[in-house]
Amino acid sequence: MVVNAVQVDISNIWKVVTNRLTLVVLLGIALYGAGYGVAVTLIPAFLLATKDFDQAAISIFFSLFYIAISLSQLLAGPFSDKRGRQGFMAGGLILATIGLAWFSTLQQPWLDGALTLVGLGLGLFCVASLAYLNECVSDAHKGTISGAYYLFWGLGYFLGPLATGAVGNLIGLPIGFYLLAGLLGLETLLLLVMWRN
């Protein structure tokens, strides 16, 4: 009986995750996890090493980043309930792309502004994508899709900094940031194309 229940559950998970649009959204969630992971690991190291940040400046960065994520989630939840999820998902990815692509070339206070933009974008995408995925499945699969969400987020959170750091070791950390920003932008385009079809 337990074996049959596990087989049914795995079958349901497979059906949910292999839907094309759902899979693209989950890939976006992995990139969101990568962006978050990079923001709490590699970006502070980069700021200390190349931008002459001290501990106080790093504390300000973390404060702004977490405030931006928290406020954007708080605001995006009710607004996306009224206006739809897709605009907030795409808008969040665009903001994160812009901030991540530009911050390494900037100096204070613009640098903190760009990184705050990353936090705003990630927060918008986070709450809207979780709600979007939950609306794409029946009540019987809401736990399944939430589990898939956190699996993909966790994979991105773990692998994103490793991959970005590996690129950084080969050709420079700013290139790793540009590549991650490019992937976020590509994800935005992919989502927009799929939503139109």
C-alpha positions in Angstrom: 0.0 0.0 0.0 2.8 2.4 0.9 4.6 1.5 -2.4 1.5 2.3 -4.4 1.1 5.7 -2.6 4.7 6.5 -3.3 4.3 5.6 -7.0 1.2 7.8 -7.3 3.0 10.7 -5.6 6.1 10.4 -7.8 3.8 10.2 -10.9 2.0 13.3 -9.8 5.2 15.2 -9.1 6.5 14.2 -12.6 3.3 15.4 -14.3 3.4 18.7 -12.5 7.1 19.4 -13.0 7.3 18.4 -16.7 4.6 20.7 -17.8 6.5 23.1 -20.1 5.4 26.4 -18.6 5.7 25.1 -15.1 9.2 23.9 -15.8 10.2 27.3 -17.2 8.9 29.0 -14.1 10.8 26.5 -11.9 13.9 27.3 -13.8 13.3 30.9 -13.0 13.0 30.0 -9.4 16.3 28.2 -9.6 17.8 31.4 -11.0 16.1 33.4 -8.2 17.8 31.0 -5.7 21.1 31.5 -7.5 20.7 35.3 -7.3 19.9 35.1 -3.7 22.8 32.8 -3.0 25.2 35.0 -4.9 23.9 38.1 -3.0 24.7 36.6 0.4 28.0 35.0 -0.5 30.0 36.3 -3.5 28.7 39.9 -3.6 29.9 40.7 0.0 33.3 39.2 -0.8 33.5 41.2 -4.0 32.6 44.4 -2.2 35.2 43.8 0.5 37.9 42.9 -2.0 37.4 45.4 -4.8 35.2 48.2 -3.6 36.9 48.8 -0.3 33.8 48.2 1.7 34.3 47.8 5.5 32.1 45.8 7.9 29.8 48.8 8.4 29.2 49.2 4.7 28.5 45.5 4.3 26.0 45.7 7.1 24.3 48.5 5.3 24.2 46.4 2.1 22.6 43.5 3.9 20.1 45.7 5.6 19.0 47.4 2.3 18.9 44.0 0.5 16.8 42.3 3.1 14.5 45.3 3.6 14.0 45.5 -0.2 13.2 41.7 -0.4 10.8 41.9 2.5 9.0 45.1 1.4 8.6 43.9 -2.2 7.1 40.6 -1.1 4.8 42.3 1.3 3.6 44.7 -1.5 3.7 42.3 -4.4 1.5 39.7 -2.7 -1.7 41.8 -2.5 -1.1 43.7 -5.7 -0.5 40.5 -7.7 -3.6 39.1 -6.1 -5.5 42.0 -7.8 -3.5 42.5 -11.0 -2.2 39.1 -11.9 1.1 37.3 -11.3 2.8 37.5 -14.7 3.7 41.2 -14.6 5.2 41.0 -11.2 7.2 37.9 -12.1 8.6 39.6 -15.3 9.1 42.9 -13.6 11.0 41.4 -10.7 13.3 39.5 -13.0 14.0 42.7 -15.0 14.8 44.7 -11.9 17.1 41.9 -10.7 18.8 41.7 -14.1 19.5 45.4 -14.3 20.8 45.6 -10.7 23.0 42.6 -11.0 24.4 43.7 -14.4 25.3 47.2 -13.3 26.4 47.1 -9.6 30.0 46.0 -10.2 30.7 49.0 -12.3 29.3 51.6 -9.9 30.5 53.4 -6.8 28.6 54.5 -3.7 25.8 55.4 -3.3 24.7 54.1 -6.7 26.2 50.7 -6.0 23.9 50.2 -2.9 21.0 51.4 -5.1 21.7 48.8 -7.7 22.0 46.0 -5.1 18.7 47.2 -3.5 17.2 46.9 -6.9 18.3 43.3 -7.0 16.6 42.7 -3.7 13.4 44.4 -4.9 13.4 42.3 -8.1 14.0 39.0 -6.3 11.3 39.7 -3.8 8.7 40.5 -6.5 9.5 37.4 -8.4 9.5 35.2 -5.3 6.1 35.9 -4.1 4.4 36.2 -7.5 6.0 32.9 -8.8 5.0 30.9 -5.7 1.4 32.2 -6.0 1.4 31.6 -9.8 2.5 28.0 -9.5 -0.1 27.3 -6.8 -2.7 28.6 -9.2 -1.5 26.3 -12.0 -2.3 23.1 -10.1 -5.3 21.6 -8.4 -5.7 21.6 -4.6 -4.4 18.1 -4.6 -1.1 19.2 -5.9 -0.4 22.4 -4.0 1.9 20.8 -1.5 3.7 19.0 -4.4 4.3 22.3 -6.3 5.4 24.1 -3.2 7.9 21.3 -2.5 9.1 21.6 -6.1 9.4 25.3 -5.7 11.8 25.0 -2.7 13.7 22.2 -4.3 14.5 24.3 -7.4 15.2 27.4 -5.2 17.6 25.3 -3.0 19.4 23.9 -6.1 19.9 27.5 -7.4 20.9 28.8 -4.0 23.6 26.0 -3.6 24.8 25.7 -7.2 24.5 29.4 -8.3 27.3 30.7 -6.1 29.5 27.7 -7.0 29.0 28.2 -10.8 29.4 32.0 -10.5 32.5 31.6 -8.4 34.0 29.1 -10.8 33.5 31.6 -13.7 35.0 34.3 -11.5 38.1 32.2 -10.9 38.6 31.7 -14.6 37.7 35.1 -16.1 36.8 37.5 -13.3 33.9 37.7 -10.8 32.2 40.6 -12.6 31.8 38.3 -15.7 30.1 35.8 -13.5 27.7 38.5 -12.3 27.0 39.5 -15.9 26.4 35.9 -16.9 23.9 35.4 -14.1 22.2 38.7 -15.0 22.1 37.5 -18.6 20.4 34.2 -17.6 17.8 36.2 -15.6 17.1 38.3 -18.6 16.9 35.3 -20.8 14.4 33.7 -18.4 12.3 36.9 -18.6 12.1 36.6 -22.4 11.3 32.9 -22.3 8.5 33.5 -19.9 7.1 36.4 -21.9 7.2 34.3 -25.1 5.5 31.3 -23.4 2.8 33.5 -21.9 2.0 34.9 -25.3 1.5 31.5 -26.9 
